[in-house]
Amino acid sequence: MIKTKQFAKEMAKGQLIDHLKETVIPEEGTIPAYILGDESVYHLEHEKVFLKTWVFVGHESEIPAKNDFMTRELSGYSIIITRSGDDEINAFYNMCTHRGMKLCRADKGNKRTFQCPYHGFNFRNTGECIGVPLQKDIYSEDFDRSKLGLNQVRIESYKGLLFATWNEEAEPLIDFLGDFTWYLDLLVGRAEMEVIGEPQRFIVNANWKVGSDNFVGDSYHTMVTHGSIAKLGMVPSATYSKRGYQIHLDNGHGLNLGMPNPVFAFPEELKEEFKSNLTEEQYEVLSNMKNMIGNVFPNLSFLISHTEIKGQPISNTSVRMWRPIGVNKMEVTAWMLVEKSAPQEWKDRSRDAFILTFSPSGIFEQDDTEVFTDITIAASGPMPFQKNLTYNYTMGLQRETVDFVGPGVAYDDKFSEASQRNFYKYWLELMTKE
């Protein structure tokens, strides 16, 4: 009976993979609606995407001191991220190796050791089991604590951004990011960056891909969804979001780069620090940047936004993760980043700009989450699958690429769906990979 059930499950998976191959056609701009609302697609994603790729889990500045720790979710499983006394960052499955109890239930703190709340087994923040209650009395002399170390999780960092994966065979993080690091340098490598405050968390009743899709390349929606900002005078016109470049790279990564900008959107005092950390070409792009919106596959989106606060121009930098917790539900976690050496007054205004625009109560965030929710509702249930409802992703198919100073495939304005097609192309490769 068990073998029969397993065979049926594998057969159903094979049929789904075949159907994905037939119906998801990114190169033609055809994306079926069912992939946003089908439970079987959601479960296959967990196996094929989130358990296989590098996933963002936080920023190094969240655990700045030795023995700091934080707990995070990695593809549906809790992990502990620690900074040891040797200043090394490690990650472990948040599970006691004795009976599987969740070892740490705090979000963050500072501890050299972790004690299991079930039987009291004790672990160093580098993973070793260092204490077993009554060990000499109740275990044999051959009992070996060294075999009870916490299960380590692969974790790597790029310019302070922490990524982890359950896949022992995954390529190194730097290879997964590839040339996209050129743009991540503008985001988090222009200066030493730090997270301000705690990450903001909120639930949106939407499929995670809608968020990644929006950030990887959709500036087109700004004219309508965010049309009120033009009426309020926050931007010069409803079509301001068209100017700039759309760029995509390998592994589904992509971004929209808004430029030129008549004013410098970053702290004037840090120009020399920026120049020392960036190439001449990167600094030139930064100097003329209006905004930068993108997505590291699968679900880390980022934003540099520029607005006016108290009559003065100011930028704010944030990253956000669309963590799937159901086919039609995700937890959004947003981190605000600032240059550590920036003046406090600049940091405060930048925080105010973030709160006004892309916090849970912000103008843009509320606009987007309402749209994300309605898209997911319309894609749910059997009807979209049965009727073979599809989305049109053909914008820009006829356009030629242009030369750009940075790497990747570039187009000379932001109204295109090339980056979304690139995102779904890589998504399909992972979903149908043997």
Protein Blocks (a to p, Z undefined) as FASTA:
>chain_A
ZZmmmmmmmmmmmmmmmmmmmmmcfknopacfklmmpfklmmmmmmmmmmmmccdfbdfk
lmmbghiacdddeehiacdddddfkopacddddbdfklopafblcfbdcdfbdcdfklop
acdfeopafbdehklmmmcfklcfklmgccddddddeehiacddfblkbccfklmnmmml
mmmmmmmmmpccddehjdddddddddfklmmmmmmopmklmmmmmmmmmmnopafbfklm
mgccddddehhiacddddddfbdfbdfklmmmmmmmpcfklmmmmmmpfbdcddddfklc
cddddddeehiacddddddddddfbfkbccddddddddfkbcfklmmmmmmmmmmmmgmk
bmklmmmmmmmmmmmmmmgcjklmmnopacdfkghklpccdddfbgcjddfbfbdcklmm
mmmmmmmmmmmpZZ
